[in-house]
Amino acid sequence: MTRRTRRNHSPAFKAKVALAAIKGDKTLAELAQQYDVHPNQITSWKAQLVNAAAGVFGSGSAKEATTPVDLKALHAKIGELALENDFLAGALGKAGLLSAKR
């Protein structure tokens, strides 16, 4: 008996199979044979779809809830910190406390 290699199904395929299971036109055994997937896997995908369905009709997407990032301010901060590092490395090198090059 040969082992089947592990298959990774796309989200679109999972949604199609789960929607077919929710419709109820065919039994789980028929769907499993049609899509070549174990019936327990179809049941799992169906449960995931039902649990996540409320998010589709939510009050907004998750992307809108996050605050926008100001890239100019971040780049300015990076430049400021790099300038401070260079200055401090030079000052410590001149004082002989720490080698400027590591």
C-alpha positions in Angstrom: 0.0 0.0 0.0 1.5 3.3 -1.0 1.1 6.5 1.0 -0.5 9.5 -0.6 1.6 12.7 -0.4 0.3 15.5 1.7 -1.9 17.8 -0.4 -2.4 21.5 0.2 -5.7 22.8 -1.1 -6.2 26.4 -2.1 -8.7 28.6 -0.1 -10.9 28.8 -3.2 -11.1 25.1 -3.4 -12.0 24.8 0.3 -14.7 27.5 -0.1 -16.2 25.7 -3.1 -16.3 22.4 -1.3 -17.7 23.9 2.0 -20.4 25.8 0.0 -21.4 22.6 -1.7 -21.7 20.9 1.7 -23.8 23.8 3.1 -26.2 23.6 0.1 -27.0 20.0 1.0 -27.7 18.9 -2.6 -25.4 15.9 -2.1 -24.3 13.9 0.9 -20.9 14.1 2.5 -19.9 10.8 1.0 -20.9 12.0 -2.5 -19.0 15.2 -2.1 -16.0 13.4 -0.7 -15.9 11.1 -3.8 -16.5 14.0 -6.2 -13.7 16.2 -4.8 -11.4 13.4 -3.6 -11.3 14.7 0.0 -12.1 12.9 3.2 -15.6 13.6 4.6 -14.1 14.7 8.0 -12.1 17.4 6.1 -15.3 18.6 4.4 -17.0 18.8 7.8 -14.1 20.8 9.2 -14.1 23.3 6.2 -17.9 23.7 6.5 -17.6 24.5 10.2 -14.8 27.0 9.5 -16.9 28.7 6.8 -19.9 29.0 9.1 -17.8 30.4 12.0 -16.1 33.0 9.8 -19.3 34.0 7.8 -20.1 36.7 10.4 -16.9 38.5 9.5 -18.0 38.9 5.9 -20.9 41.1 7.0 -19.0 42.9 9.7 -18.9 46.7 10.3 -15.7 47.1 8.4 -12.6 45.4 7.3 -9.6 44.8 9.6 -7.4 47.0 7.3 -9.5 50.1 8.0 -9.2 49.5 11.8 -5.4 49.9 11.8 -3.9 53.3 12.0 -2.1 54.5 8.9 1.7 54.6 9.1 3.5 57.8 8.3 6.5 56.7 6.3 8.1 60.1 6.1 8.2 60.4 9.8 9.7 57.0 10.2 12.4 57.7 7.6 13.2 61.0 9.3 13.6 59.1 12.7 15.9 56.5 11.1 18.1 59.3 9.7 18.2 61.1 13.0 19.2 57.9 14.9 21.9 57.1 12.3 23.3 60.6 12.7 23.4 60.2 16.5 25.1 56.9 16.2 27.8 58.3 13.9 28.3 61.3 16.2 28.6 59.2 19.4 30.9 56.6 17.7 33.2 59.5 16.6 33.2 61.1 20.1 34.0 57.9 21.8 36.7 57.1 19.4 38.3 60.5 20.0 38.1 60.1 23.7 39.8 56.7 23.5 37.0 55.1 25.5 35.8 52.8 22.8 37.0 51.8 19.4 34.9 53.4 16.7 35.2 50.3 14.5 34.1 47.0 15.9 
